Amino acid sequence: MEPVTPVELLCLGSSLALSGLCYYLYRRKAAVAARVQEAPKLPVGEELPALVSAAPGSCLPYVALEGVVLPAKAALSSQYHGGMQGVIQKLLLKEHRLVWNSLARSWTESERVLSEQVYTVPFLLASPDAEVATQVSVESPLRAVRLPLETVYERFQQPAHGFRDLLGHYLSGEKPKGILETEEMLRVGAALTGIGELALHPDGSLHLQPPAREGEYFLCLGDWQAVLAELEAASGFWKGAAALCAALGLAVLLHAACRALRHARLKREPEEDKEPEGEEEPEAEGGLEDSCVVCLSRPRECVLLGCGHICCCFRCFQALPTRLCPICRGPYRPRGAPLPGLRAPFGVGVGWAGRGGANPAQPRAWGSLGGPAARGCVVPAGEGSSCAPLCSKGSHSPPILSVCQRNPLNVSAWGQPAPGACCEESPAPSGPVSEP
């Protein structure tokens, strides 16, 4: 089992990449907010030129300047309000429509910009006090983070649809909802806060322009605290997003670690069907021809009484679900006989060994394959003290296991060798043996 799956690697990489991106945006917004907070807050006044000229290079790299908007030359007039004038004008024409979503099985609203026009004229920041003659020219207002505009006109025109139009809309999956027409302006006389670089030109004019080094250029309606609050909110959002992505990546790592630990514990635990320590699994010495027909790994060890097939090892014989031969599907008696001369692990009972001793549930091994008591056809100890039914040499004490040496595999019944076969006796281990 792999320590980390490909899906987990993909999730981990994505979470780390998103976490890094969000953390970068958080650090950037936090740095801008810190710089805005540290920037000098200056109103437009008489002392402003002297203050800027005393700075190195006659330039203040980052200041927050508050003043009132005045046009440098002619102002822009509103198309819908005759007496309204401004220095920045934005005309926007936007189409709203409904689009059929086949997944959600509903209509969703979408919009498309049909036309967008922005007009601007040079303007100044002046003091609210008319007696103060100091003015600051605002350069490149379109390079600001967001234009300081307010909506002065808005109208939504809803088209009329006929039956053919409605039918075409349902067939195409799009329904025009209407057209929104808006006009936004930065009006003359509005209070404006500009955050950027303030420079004094050789002709004695002051200019507010985008920062040459670090920092962003802001033009906003209101004071600098509104800009700071917006930046802090944005930095907090990206910080939370970075923490969430990092937590998701950590969760993926913990999940993979727990799974690897669980897998290691399962490896250390002994399996139920595993051999005891110190024992090796016997291998089929004769290849596939002499291997068990069930597991194909261990040698054949049992003769099924009834049909006489030698087809399986003792473990697979015990695990057979029904008393049917795996080869001929014929019934057999609930006993087995081992193959002669084959080696088996110590403690594996021959056939269905008796149960007894301190633990009645544990099979009692009264012979190991390859030992003196397991060299052919077997009679379990405990069925009698005589081998007369199997051998002509009479009874013996203690009970014995009769072994046919001439033709040991010719077994037609439990412990009954072929007629005329010679036998020799080997004593079986003493002790109670019973059938399960």
N, C-alpha and C positions, 0 to 999 in steps of 0.2 A: 504494500500500500504506500502510495506517495505521501510524503509529509505534508505537502501543499498541493492541492488540485489546481488544474489550469483556471477554473472558474474563480477560485480563491485568489490566485495570482492576479487575475484580471481585476477583481474587486480591490485587492490591496494596492495595485499600481494606480488604479483610477482614484482611489481615496487619497493616496499620497500626493498624486499630481494636483487634484483639486484642493487639497489642504495647502500645498505649497503656493498655488495661485491665489487662494483666498488670503493666506498670510501675507503675501506680497502686497495685495491691494490694501489690506489692513494697515500694514506698515507705511504705505504711501499716503493713505488718508490721514493716519495719525501724525505723520511728519508734517503734512500741509496744515493740519489743525494746530499743531504746536507752533508752526511758524506764523500762522495768522494771529495766534494768541500773543506771541512775543513781538509782533510788529508794532511800531509806534502808531498811535491813533492821533491823527492830526486833522483839524478843521482847516478849511480855506480861510486864511487871514493875512494880515499885513506882515506878520513875522515869518511867514512861510518861505519867501525867497532867501532871507538871511540864514535861515536854518538849513536850507538845502545847499547854499553856497559854502557853508562851513563844513559840510560833509566831505569825505575823501572823494575826489573826482567830481565834485558838485552833483552828487547822486546819492539818493537813499535807496538801497537795493530792494527794500520791501516795506511798504507803509500802507496803512488804511486811511484813505482820505475821504472826508465827507463834505458834500456840497450840494448845490442846486444846479439843475441842468439848464443851460442856456445855449442857443444856437450860435455858431461862429459867424454864419452868414444867414442865408434864407432858410427858413424852417419848412418842413414837410406838412402838407395839409391833409386831413382825413378825407377819404372818399365818401364817407357816409355822414360825417358831422362837419358842417361848414365852418364853424369857429374853432375847431380843435387843431392844434399844431403840435408837431413832435420832431425829433431828430432821428429816430429809427422807426421804420414802418415795415410791417410784415403782413402780406395778404396771402391767405391760405384758403384753398378750395379742396375740400375733402369729400369723397363719396363713401357713404355707408351702405352696406348690403348684407343680406342674410344668405348664408351658405349652408347647404344641407350636409350634415355630418353623418355618414353612414354607420360609423361605429357607435356614436351616442344616440343615433336615431332621433336627432332633433336639429333645429336650425340654430346656427351660431352666428354671431354678428362679427363682421370684419369691416375694415376701412381701408381706403386707398387714397393717396394724395394725388389729386389731379393737377393742381397748380400751386406753386409756392414762390412768392416774390418778396425780396427783402430790399428795402431802400434805406440809405443812411446819408446823413450830411455831417460835416465836422461840427462838434459841439464842445462846450466848455463846462467846467465845474466852477461855480462862483459861490461866494458867501451869501447866506440868506440876508445878511445886512447889505443894503444897497449902497451904503457909503464906502464899503471896502472895495477897492478897485482890483485886488488880486484875483486872477483867474488862472485856471489850470486846463490846458488842452488835453482832451482824452483821445489817445491814439489807438488805432486798430480795435474798435469795439467788437467787431465780429470774431476776434480771436479769444474773447472771454469764454469762460466755462459755460455760461448760460446767459442769453440775452435778457436784460432787465426790462421785459415788456409786460404790458397789461392789456387785457382784451377790452377794446372799446366798441366793437360791433360783432354781432353774431346772429346768423339767420340760417334756419334749416328749411330747405325747400323739399317738400315731399311730392314726388311725381304722381300723376294719375295713371292708373293701369286699367286697361280693358280686359275683356275675357280672353282674347288671344294672348295678351301679354302675360296674364296669370298662368295660362296653360303652358306657355313657353318657359316661364320661370320654374314651374314644378317639374317640367321635363328636363331642363338644364341643371337644376339644383341650385340656382342663384336667383335671388330676388332683390332688386335695387330698393333700398329703403329710403334714400334721399341724399341730398347734397348739402353739406354744411359749409357756409361761407363765413369766415371770420377775419377781423382786422385787429392787429395788435400794434401798439405804439409805445415808445418811450416819450412821454409828453414833456413839453417845455415847462419848467418850473417844478418838476418832480425831484424829491430828495433822493440822491444817489450816493452810494458808497462804492468807491473804487479801491481795489487792493492790488497793488503791483509796484512797479519801480517808478520813482519820482525823480526826474532829472531836470537840471537847469541848463538850458542851451546858451550858447554865447550871446545871443541877442537879448538875453534876460527873460525869456519866456519859460514857463514851467510846463512840463509834459508828463502825463501819467501814461505809462506804456507797459506792455507785457514784460515780466522779469527776464533778464538776460541769463540768469543762472537758475538755481532751483526755485520752485514755487509755481503757483498757478495764478492766472489772471482772472480776477473776479470783478464783475459789475453787477450790483444788486440794489434793488429798491429796499430801503430800510437801513439799519445799522450793521456794523461788523459782527455783532453778537448773533444775528440770524445766520450769517455765513458759518460762524464757528459751530453753532448748534447743528446745522446740517452736516458739516464735516464730521463731527463727533458721532452723530447717528449713523452715518455711512461707515465709519471705522468700526463702530460696535457691531454692525451687521456683518462685516467681513470677518471680524474676529470670531464671532459666534459660528459663522460658516466654516472657518478653518478648524475650530475646535470640534465641530460635528464631524467633519471629514476625517480628522485624525482619530476620533473615537471609533468611527466605523472601521478604519484600518486596524486599530488595536483590537477591535472585536473579532475581525477576521483572523488575526494572528493568534488570539487566545483560543478561538475555535479550532484552528489547525493544531495548536499545541495540546489541547485537551484530547483531540482525536488521536494524535501520535502517542500520548501517554496511555490512553486506553488500549491502543493497539499493542504497546509494549507490555502492558500488564497481562493482556490475553496471551501473548507469546510466552510469558513466564509461567502462566498457570498450566499445570499438566492436563493434557487432553484425556477425555474419558476412554477413548479407544486406543490410547498410546500404551506401548509395552512398558513394564516396570524398568527402572534404571538398572543397568548392567546386563540387560538382555538385548540381543540383536534380532532383528526381523529375519527369519529364514528366507532365503531366496531359492527360487526354483532352479535346481541344478541341471535339469534337462531342458531348459528353455521353455518356450510357450507350450510345448507338447506335454510337459509334466507339471505345469502350473495349474493353480485352481481356476476353474472356469468362471468363477464369480469375480474374484479380485484380480486375477492374472498376475499376482506378485508373489504369493506364497506357494509352496509345493502342495500337491494333493496329499491328504493325510487320512481321509476317511472313506470307508466303503459303506454305501447305503444298503442296508439289509432289505431284501425284497427284490430289487432289480440287480443288485451287485455292481452298480456303477461306481467307479473310483473317480470322483469328479471335483471334490472341493476340499479345502483345508478345514481344520477343526473350528476356527473362528467363524468362517462363513457358514459352516454347518449349524453352529449355534444361532446364527443370525437369520437363517432361512425363515421367511414369514409363514410358509405352509409346509406341511409334510409331503412335499412333492419333489421328485428328483429334478434337478435343474436341467438334465439332459433329456430324459424320456417322459418327464412329467407324471411318472407313476408314483403311487404312494409307497412310503417306506415306514418301517417300524421306528419308534423313537429311540433308537440306539445306533451307534456308529462303531465301526472298527477301523483302526489305523492301518496305514500301509506298512508293510514289513521293512525293517531296516532303514526307515527314514528318520532323520534327526528332527526333533521338535524342541521348542524351548522348555526348560525345566518348569514343572508345575502345570503343564497343559495336560489335562486328563485325556485318557484314551476313550473315545466314544463319549457316551454320557456317563462320566465317572460318578461314583457314589458321593453322597453328602454326609458329613458327620463331623465329629470333633467338637471343638468349642464353639464354632460358628456354623450352624447347620446350613446357612445360606451360601457358604463358600464350597464350591466343588472340591471334593477330596481326590487328589491325583494318586491313583494306585498304580501308575506306570507311566513313564515317559517314553515317547517314541524313540526307538533306538536303544532302550535299556533292556535289561534281561527279562523284564515282564512284558515287553511289547515288541514281539518279533513276528507277528503274523496274526492269524485268527485268534480272537480274544474271547475268553469267558470271564465275565466279571466275578471277582471274588465275592462270596456271600450267597451265591445261588445254590451252593451245595458243596459238600466236601469230596465229591467224586467227579472224576472226569470221564466216567464210563460212557456217557452219551457222546463224548467226543473222541475218546481214545480207548483203545483196547487194553491198555496197560493197567486198568483198574483205578482204584481210588487212592488219593494221596491226602496227607495232612501235613501242613496247612493247605488251604485251597490253592489251586495252581491256575496258571494261564496256559492253555494248550496252544502250541505253535506248530503249524504245519510247515516243514522245511522244504518238501519237494514241490509243492504247488500252493504256496501260502495265499495267493490271491483268489483262488477258486472258492468263493464263499457263497453259499446259497441260503444260509440261515445264520443266526447269531452264534458265532463260535463253532460252526459245524464245517469241518474241512471236507474236501472232496473224498469220495469213497476210495479206500485203498491207500490213502496218503499216510506216510509214516509220520509220527509225531514224537516230539520230545517235550519234556515238561520242564518248566522253570518256575520256581516258587514265586507266588505273588506276595506283595507286602501285606503283613497282617494288619488287622484293624477293621472296624465296621465299614461296610460299603453298601450303599443302598441306592435305589433308583430315584431320580428326582421326581 
